[in-house]
Amino acid sequence: MLCIYWLLCGKYVSDNRESTNEIRTELDRATDTKQDIADTATAIQDTVGELQDSIGKAETAIDTATGASQRFDQILGECQDIIEQIRNQPAK
């Protein structure tokens, strides 16, 4: 009876005859892997946040450049009007 207990429950806990230390090592590895995955997911979320911030800044810069370009076009048109007015004045 004692021999059967030792064979089934003593040093080994599973049918594939792995020792408790081997199982503990596997569980530790699984825990480490889970933490690595969680850390990677956090890093990805941080990167997404940074990219969203960069995109927002780029959109703001594009809006600013578009506004400046439109203002430049307006000033250029005003200058062309002034030059045309000067050309149309009679010579004195």
KOLPA-621889 format. One record per residue (C-alpha): residue number from 1; residue in three letters; x negated, y negated, z negated. Coordinates in nm, 3 decimals, decimal comma. Example, Ala and Ser with C-alpha at 12.3 -4.5 7.8 and 13.67 -1.06 7.14 Angstrom:
> 1:ALA:-1,230:0,450:-0,780
> 2:SER:-1,367:0,106:-0,714
END
This chain:
> 1:MET:0,000:0,000:0,000
> 2:LEU:-0,275:-0,243:-0,090
> 3:CYS:-0,452:-0,157:0,235
> 4:ILE:-0,139:-0,242:0,435
> 5:TYR:-0,102:-0,575:0,252
> 6:TRP:-0,463:-0,663:0,326
> 7:LEU:-0,424:-0,571:0,692
> 8:LEU:-0,105:-0,770:0,737
> 9:CYS:-0,134:-1,063:0,497
> 10:GLY:-0,477:-1,080:0,350
> 11:LYS:-0,739:-1,250:0,562
> 12:TYR:-0,521:-1,294:0,871
> 13:VAL:-0,191:-1,479:0,904
> 14:SER:-0,085:-1,418:1,262
> 15:ASP:-0,041:-1,126:1,496
> 16:ASN:-0,341:-1,230:1,705
> 17:ARG:-0,561:-1,186:1,398
> 18:GLU:-0,692:-1,542:1,372
> 19:SER:-0,833:-1,638:1,037
> 20:THR:-0,685:-1,924:0,839
> 21:ASN:-1,002:-2,127:0,900
> 22:GLU:-0,963:-2,088:1,275
> 23:ILE:-0,599:-2,194:1,253
> 24:ARG:-0,693:-2,491:1,032
> 25:THR:-0,956:-2,593:1,288
> 26:GLU:-0,699:-2,574:1,568
> 27:LEU:-0,453:-2,782:1,366
> 28:ASP:-0,724:-3,041:1,297
> 29:ARG:-0,804:-3,059:1,668
> 30:ALA:-0,436:-3,096:1,751
> 31:THR:-0,405:-3,377:1,497
> 32:ASP:-0,713:-3,550:1,641
> 33:THR:-0,575:-3,513:1,993
> 34:LYS:-0,240:-3,655:1,883
> 35:GLN:-0,420:-3,958:1,733
> 36:ASP:-0,626:-4,003:2,049
> 37:ILE:-0,307:-4,002:2,256
> 38:ALA:-0,144:-4,254:2,020
> 39:ASP:-0,453:-4,478:2,040
> 40:THR:-0,451:-4,457:2,420
> 41:ALA:-0,082:-4,546:2,430
> 42:THR:-0,149:-4,849:2,210
> 43:ALA:-0,438:-4,957:2,433
> 44:ILE:-0,213:-4,925:2,739
> 45:GLN:0,056:-5,136:2,573
> 46:ASP:-0,202:-5,400:2,485
> 47:THR:-0,329:-5,404:2,843
> 48:VAL:0,025:-5,439:2,977
> 49:GLY:0,079:-5,735:2,744
> 50:GLU:-0,244:-5,898:2,861
> 51:LEU:-0,149:-5,843:3,226
> 52:GLN:0,192:-5,998:3,166
> 53:ASP:0,025:-6,302:3,008
> 54:SER:-0,214:-6,330:3,303
> 55:ILE:0,073:-6,304:3,551
> 56:GLY:0,260:-6,578:3,363
> 57:LYS:-0,046:-6,803:3,376
> 58:ALA:-0,094:-6,732:3,746
> 59:GLU:0,269:-6,819:3,815
> 60:THR:0,227:-7,146:3,625
> 61:ALA:-0,089:-7,225:3,823
> 62:ILE:0,093:-7,152:4,151
> 63:ASP:0,379:-7,381:4,048
> 64:THR:0,131:-7,656:3,959
> 65:ALA:-0,057:-7,615:4,288
> 66:THR:0,270:-7,616:4,484
> 67:GLY:0,379:-7,935:4,309
> 68:ALA:0,044:-8,099:4,379
> 69:SER:0,061:-7,994:4,743
> 70:GLN:0,408:-8,140:4,780
> 71:ARG:0,297:-8,465:4,616
> 72:PHE:-0,006:-8,476:4,848
> 73:ASP:0,223:-8,431:5,149
> 74:GLN:0,441:-8,716:5,020
> 75:ILE:0,141:-8,948:4,972
> 76:LEU:0,006:-8,855:5,317
> 77:GLY:0,344:-8,941:5,469
> 78:GLU:0,347:-9,276:5,290
> 79:CYS:-0,004:-9,353:5,417
> 80:GLN:0,098:-9,266:5,773
> 81:ASP:0,397:-9,500:5,741
> 82:ILE:0,172:-9,782:5,619
> 83:ILE:-0,073:-9,726:5,906
> 84:GLU:0,217:-9,726:6,155
> 85:GLN:0,348:-10,052:6,008
> 86:ILE:0,004:-10,211:6,038
> 87:ARG:-0,023:-10,101:6,402
> 88:ASN:0,318:-10,246:6,482
> 89:GLN:0,237:-10,591:6,340
> 90:PRO:0,167:-10,854:6,602
> 91:ALA:-0,191:-10,968:6,630
> 92:LYS:-0,254:-11,318:6,496
END
